[in-house]
Amino acid sequence: MKSKLTVITDSHGAVIATQVGHGEPDPKTGIAFGILAGPGQTIHKMEFDVPSFRSRRDVDDFHLRVSEFLRR
């Protein structure tokens, strides 16, 4: 199932951060949160299949899949 995904890439297109969701405010509290891009970085908002992660390698593999998707 696809989820909203916010991705930050560096100036070379490598994924450096991901967040499930786009930082919309919570309907009950109005509080919003999100990741921010720094100088030379880009934010991408997309829908993507987000797996469950069991190890750091799972996260690295996921970032690689997202990077490949963004290059297309």
N, C-alpha and C positions, 0 to 999 in steps of 0.2 A: 504494500500500500504506500502510495506516495505521500510524503509530508512536506510542508513548507520548510525550506532550508535557506539559511543565510550563510554565505560563504565569503571569506576575505582571502584575496590572492595578493601575492607580492608583485613587484614590477615585471617579473618573468613569467607570471601566470601560475606559480606554484601555490597550492592551498596552504594557508598558514593558520586558518581558524574556521570552524563551522559552528553553527547554532541551529538547533531545530526551532522553527518559528521565525517570524520576522519582527519580533519585539512589540507586538500589538499590546495595548493596555489591557489588563485584566478587567473583565466587565464588572466584577464586584468591587474591586479596590481602586481601579483607575491607574494602578501602578504598571509601568512599562519597563522593560529591560532590554538590553541588546549589546551586541559587540560593535566596536568602532574600528574603522580603518585608519591607519596612520598615513603619513606622507608616502606617496608612491604606491599605495595599496588601493585595491578596488573591491567594492562590495557587490556581490551578485545575489539576487533573490530569485529562487527557483523552486520547483517541486522535484523531489528525488526520493527514491526508495532508501530509507535509512534503516540499516540492520541493527541488531543488538550487538553490543561490543563486549567481548570477553577478555581481550588483552590489548596491549599497546599496538601489537601488530595488526589487529583488526582495524584500529583507528588509522594507522598508516595506509593500509590497503584501501580503506574507504576514501581517504584523501586522494589517493592515486586515481581511483575510479572517478571521483568528482572532477579532478584536474583533466582527465581524458575527456569527460563529458563537455567541459567548458571549452576545450580546444576545437570541438566539432562545430 
